[in-house]
Amino acid sequence: MIHKNNFWSITIVYSIGFLSLRAISFLLLPLYTNLLTTKEAGYVFILYTVIAFFGAIYNHGMDSSLLKFYKPLNSKKIITTSISYSILYSIILSFILYLFNQPLEYFNDVSSFSTNQLTLFLISILFCDMLSSRLMTIIRLLEKPFYFLIVSFINVVASLFLNIYFIKILHMGFNGALLSLIWVSLIQLLILSPLILFNIGLKLFDYSLLKKMVTFSLPFLPASIFFIIIEMADRLMLGWLNSVESVGLYGAGYKIGAIILLIVRAFNLNWQPFYLKDENKNNTDKFKSIGTRFIVILIFIATMISMLWSLLFTVNINGVFLIGQKFWGGGVIIPIIAFSYVIYGVFILQMPSIYLKNKQNWVPYFWGLGFIVNLSGNYLLIPLCGFYGAAIATLLSYLTMTIFLIYKNQKWLPIKYGLNDIIYMLTISFIALYFYNQAIVAFPIILIIYLSLSVIQIINIKNII
């Protein structure tokens, strides 16, 4: 039994579910990089970014609004209001998307489906994912972590099975990846549907509450769009300024580096509800303790990924590489992407002020700045450095956003961390990376020393939670 006040225990439970859910994209890498051409894989990675972009529009910050306004005593009224509005909004948005679907002709190069069919498939995925996302937020609010875990594991199993079936057995290539996404979205929504039956009553819909929720959520819409553009601009601009094949190489390396992003998002599942609790509001000592430990952990994992990625790429099972050999060139960007998301982790740790001080109107400015830096960085650096330049643009965008938020928080809600702990961890990490690159033969010794020093450092950080 997990004690409700144990922040790290609850975080670990939700993280296991979330990471297993998001691990699908990593588990599918061997399938995509061994069975698809670099061109097909490039289009699949672009499809994922298109879904993520429109997913932000479908959600438009309502998950954040639900977290902000949720109260256990009025849970059914709040859930009913949020879900009912989201369904109606998504139906209207889907109709508009269907009418203006010409840009989806881009995928006709690798798909045998018509543009109208592709649009219907895309709409189905987006609608199911939007509703599933809202219901997964409700699971967190209702404190049902094992329901969260069950949904996550079923999603993983279904995704793996369906991708293997459509791509490996039926040899459907890009179309197989698309059909897998549709069926997984439907299966996940079906498993979550009992939440709708037991927590919604149409007579409980509250229009005045909806206005408050929508007003709060609106600033998160442009912020979400900027976030997705930052995530997808590199791939789209690589395809434009370089080649679709380079998108395939970049995407394979990016997926490994983005393990840190998954850890940050998993952490945020419990971080958001934690700092919104009345007993934790404005408790900067707790924020400092949690933040210091989390930053140190992120630096440690990013360093391990940066050292081990070349070994991971060469893992061979019965003659099949974990990452197809034609995609190995993309591995050079992994350290840059990994440490980009360490910086993003600091950004997430600085977010309590947005909710606690009602500074949500500033959110688009933070993400807008990151968007401008990312877009201009990609435009300038891709022609010079190829996909390596795209990775640097990602790093610069998150660094700029984080510095801006920290600066504003000096007035809103100063959150300081144990700088000695963080500087120590950064120092031993960069020393380990330097000597690893200089003397690969001594890698086992370097790894053992680094692991020992890191674990000791993480354990010794003061914990007041």
Secondary structure, 3 states (H helix, E strand, C coil): CCCCCCHHHHHHHHHHHHHHHHCHHHHCHHHHHHHCCHHHHHHHHHHHHHHHHHHHHHHCCHHHHHHHHCCHHHHHHHHHHHHHHHHHHHHHHHHHHHHCCHHHHHHHHCCCCCHHHHHHHHHHHHHHHHHHHHHHHHHHHCCCHHHHHHHHHHHHHHHHHHHHHHHHHCCCHHHHHHHHHHHHHHHHHHHHHHHHHHHCCHHHCCHHHHHHHHHHHCCHHHHHHHHHHHHHHHHHHHHHHCCHHHHHHHHHHHHHHCHHHHHHHHHHHHHHHHHHCHHHCCCHHHHHHHHHHHHHHHHHHHHHHHHHHHHHHCCEECCEECCCHHHHHHHHHHHHHHHHHHHHHHHHHCCHHHHHCCCHHHHHHHHHHHHHHHHHHHHHHHHHHCHHHHHHHHHHHHHHHHHHHHHHHHHHCCCCCCHHHHHHHHHHHHHHHHHHHHCHHHHHHHHHHHHHHHHHHHHHCCCCC
